[in-house]
Amino acid sequence: MAPLLPRMQVFEIADQEWFPQFLRTHMQAALTAAWTTHIPLLQSSSPARIVARLLSHHFGPSIHNYTFIDFCAGAGGPTPSIEKHLNASISTSPPSYAEAATAPPPVQFILTDLHPHPALWSAAASASPNLSYVSSSVDASNVPQHLINDQKQKGKKVFRLFNLAFHHFDDTLARKILRNTLETSDGFGIFELQDRSLSGFLACCLFGLGAMVMAPYYAFLWGAPLALVWTYLVPALPAVLVFDGWMSSLRTRTVGEVKDLMGSCGLGEGEIRKWEVRSGTERFIPGVGYVNWIIVTRKESQE
Ligand SMILES: C[S@@+](CC[C@H](N)C(=O)[O-])C[C@H]1O[C@@H](n2cnc3c(N)ncnc32)[C@H](O)[C@@H]1O
């Protein structure tokens, strides 16, 4: 989608230290709901399922060579759902025992973050044998070598996931993260639900409206009746969701801007030429809801 405004490194309210933690928790849960909810008739699919399809389509059978590490998992985000949809879509029942023995194992996903949430992640990991997490802090700009080496020793390539996260980084941090990614990994994906187009800004309004409509359902599901107070009596939740959504939109980079950062991250031109950049948008709500994706892979690592 064509950007309406230039990129701006504006602040988000929920990132501020003074912002109450219980409201931040509700907001993170609302973002996860935005990733994973599929409302029949309104949505063709959930955004998380779209990301699973994109990865499966992009990698084909070589997807089994990769481990997917979410470097900014926050409260969990879409990765548990992406794992579930991706492995369900690529698993076919082998017709014989012999074929079952040689069938590739499911694809593994790992949750990490600078500020880890092991309590939340362990609940997600206990629901799937293909999802694990790192309970210590992992900085995407300086990844512990053992995290990468563990995968290499298993014969796996590392693909980094940045779900609703890359727009948070200013240019200096984004360059450091890209350099570390290109030096240690075999690919990365940036998946955003907003951009700087008109539909990107409208999608944030729809998200706030959706939070108001769905609040009773989620308040019941999460056992959090106070979410109703912060939605209807003092509508801080929908207001901050919309405002921070707009701020996120203003910070979201186009694929050209991500390529520029790759080119200026400190690696030589020859190194950058070894990477293939693909991008696109996938609609999940007609007219407003789009997954904006950028998938970057090392050329020689694609079988
Ligand atoms: C908006 S949250 C991500 C939300 C989640 N992926 C989702 O879709 O709901 C951004 C996350 O980036 C993490 N983060 C910020 N700087 C980081 C860094 N240098 N390395 C790893 N994670 C970082 C923050 O701790 C935060 O949890």
Ligand as a Chemical Component Dictionary entry (heavy atoms), coordinates in Angstrom:
data_LIG
# 
_chem_comp.id                   LIG 
_chem_comp.type                 NON-POLYMER 
_chem_comp.pdbx_formal_charge   0 
_chem_comp.three_letter_code    LIG 
# 
loop_
_chem_comp_atom.comp_id 
_chem_comp_atom.atom_id 
_chem_comp_atom.alt_atom_id 
_chem_comp_atom.type_symbol 
_chem_comp_atom.charge 
_chem_comp_atom.model_Cartn_x 
_chem_comp_atom.model_Cartn_y 
_chem_comp_atom.model_Cartn_z 
_chem_comp_atom.pdbx_ordinal 
LIG C1  C1  C 0  5.109  -4.997  20.375 1  
LIG S1  S1  S 1  6.062  -6.146  21.219 2  
LIG C2  C2  C 0  5.894  -7.602  20.250 3  
LIG C3  C3  C 0  4.610  -8.186  20.284 4  
LIG C4  C4  C 0  4.415  -9.586  19.767 5  
LIG N1  N1  N 0  5.394  -10.036 18.810 6  
LIG C5  C5  C 0  3.032  -9.585  19.163 7  
LIG O1  O1  O 0  2.897  -9.673  17.970 8  
LIG O2  O2  O -1 2.073  -9.443  19.931 9  
LIG C6  C6  C 0  7.739  -5.760  20.855 10 
LIG C7  C7  C 0  8.710  -6.611  21.667 11 
LIG O3  O3  O 0  10.043 -6.339  21.221 12 
LIG C8  C8  C 0  10.886 -6.591  22.334 13 
LIG N2  N2  N 0  12.211 -5.998  22.068 14 
LIG C9  C9  C 0  12.539 -4.702  22.028 15 
LIG N3  N3  N 0  13.860 -4.563  21.771 16 
LIG C10 C10 C 0  14.370 -5.811  21.619 17 
LIG C11 C11 C 0  15.663 -6.335  21.357 18 
LIG N4  N4  N 0  16.728 -5.548  21.175 19 
LIG N5  N5  N 0  15.804 -7.687  21.302 20 
LIG C12 C12 C 0  14.753 -8.512  21.492 21 
LIG N6  N6  N 0  13.503 -8.057  21.744 22 
LIG C13 C13 C 0  13.312 -6.729  21.823 23 
LIG C14 C14 C 0  10.146 -5.959  23.496 24 
LIG O4  O4  O 0  10.581 -6.473  24.732 25 
LIG C15 C15 C 0  8.690  -6.324  23.161 26 
LIG O5  O5  O 0  8.281  -7.485  23.850 27 
# 
loop_
_chem_comp_bond.comp_id 
_chem_comp_bond.atom_id_1 
_chem_comp_bond.atom_id_2 
_chem_comp_bond.value_order 
_chem_comp_bond.pdbx_ordinal 
LIG C1  S1  SING 1  
LIG S1  C2  SING 2  
LIG S1  C6  SING 3  
LIG C2  C3  SING 4  
LIG C3  C4  SING 5  
LIG C4  N1  SING 6  
LIG C4  C5  SING 7  
LIG C5  O1  DOUB 8  
LIG C5  O2  SING 9  
LIG C6  C7  SING 10 
LIG C7  O3  SING 11 
LIG C7  C15 SING 12 
LIG O3  C8  SING 13 
LIG C8  N2  SING 14 
LIG C8  C14 SING 15 
LIG N2  C9  SING 16 
LIG N2  C13 SING 17 
LIG C9  N3  DOUB 18 
LIG N3  C10 SING 19 
LIG C10 C11 SING 20 
LIG C10 C13 DOUB 21 
LIG C11 N4  SING 22 
LIG C11 N5  DOUB 23 
LIG N5  C12 SING 24 
LIG C12 N6  DOUB 25 
LIG N6  C13 SING 26 
LIG C14 O4  SING 27 
LIG C14 C15 SING 28 
LIG C15 O5  SING 29 
# 
